[in-house]
């Protein structure tokens, strides 16, 4: 299981400049449903979508890399502010390396969130390899850190919350939500400021 202590994990979270993630089994529970001849459906957790926005607030780009191609995935990430979406990409190391070059960073500043064997090369290369709670046994054994949340149930949100906590940025995140709602601290949810 996890090879880092919580203190070491938090230190690595503070150093991140890119978060790359798989889709199936991480941002979904791994299920694929077909409706009709060609329609594929997937279920995404809304808290993972919120995590992408939180990452933007704290200045952490997210790269989404998946070995499969899916219109549902393209649709989902057209709605979210990610650095990029790479579908049909078995070579996740190269996808990460391209993003690293674009951001002028090296692999030590990258976290890769995965669940299956296809993710291992990118997890091994990254400065922080993170697995969802229900990842493949080999992935769990090699991950630097294992989340408590299974894929499709808010695992990305858990990781982003950990990053915010490690960096001490909750006030910044909450201020952004308050700014977007037109409310100031202590008055959210009421016009008069009385809770």
C-alpha positions, 0 to 999 in steps of 0.5 A: 500500500502507500509508501509515504507517510502523511507528512511526506505525502503533504510535502509532495502535494505542496510541490505539484505543478500538474495533476494528471488523471485517468478516467475509467475506474478513477473518474468513473466506477469503471462501468460502461453502459451501451444504449442503442447501437452506438451510444455509450454512457458513463456516470461521473461524480459531480464532486470530481467536477467541483475538484477541477474548478478548485484546482483552477482556483489554486493554480493547478492544471489538470490533464486527463489521459485515457486509453479509451475514446468516448464521446461521453468523456469528451462531453464531460471535459468540454464542460470543465477547465482542464489543461487538456484531454488525451483520449485513445492514449495508451502511452500516458507517459508521453502525454504527461511529458508533452504537458510537462514541456508545455508547462516547463516543469519536470516529472517530479512536479507531477502527480498521476492518479490511476487505478489499473496496469495501463497507469503504472508507467505514468505513476512510476515516472511521476513525482507522486503516484496516487491510486484510488482505493479500489485500484488493481492490487499491483497498482495499490502495491506500487502507489506512493499514496492510496486514497480512501475513496474508490473510483467514481465516488469522488477520488479526484475531489479527495486528492484535490482537498488533500492538496488544498489542505497541504498548501493551506489554501482553504481560505482562498478556495472559500473566498472564490466561492463567496466571490462567485456567489456575490456574498461576503464571508458571514453573509452567504445564504442570506441577503441580510447577513443574518443566518 
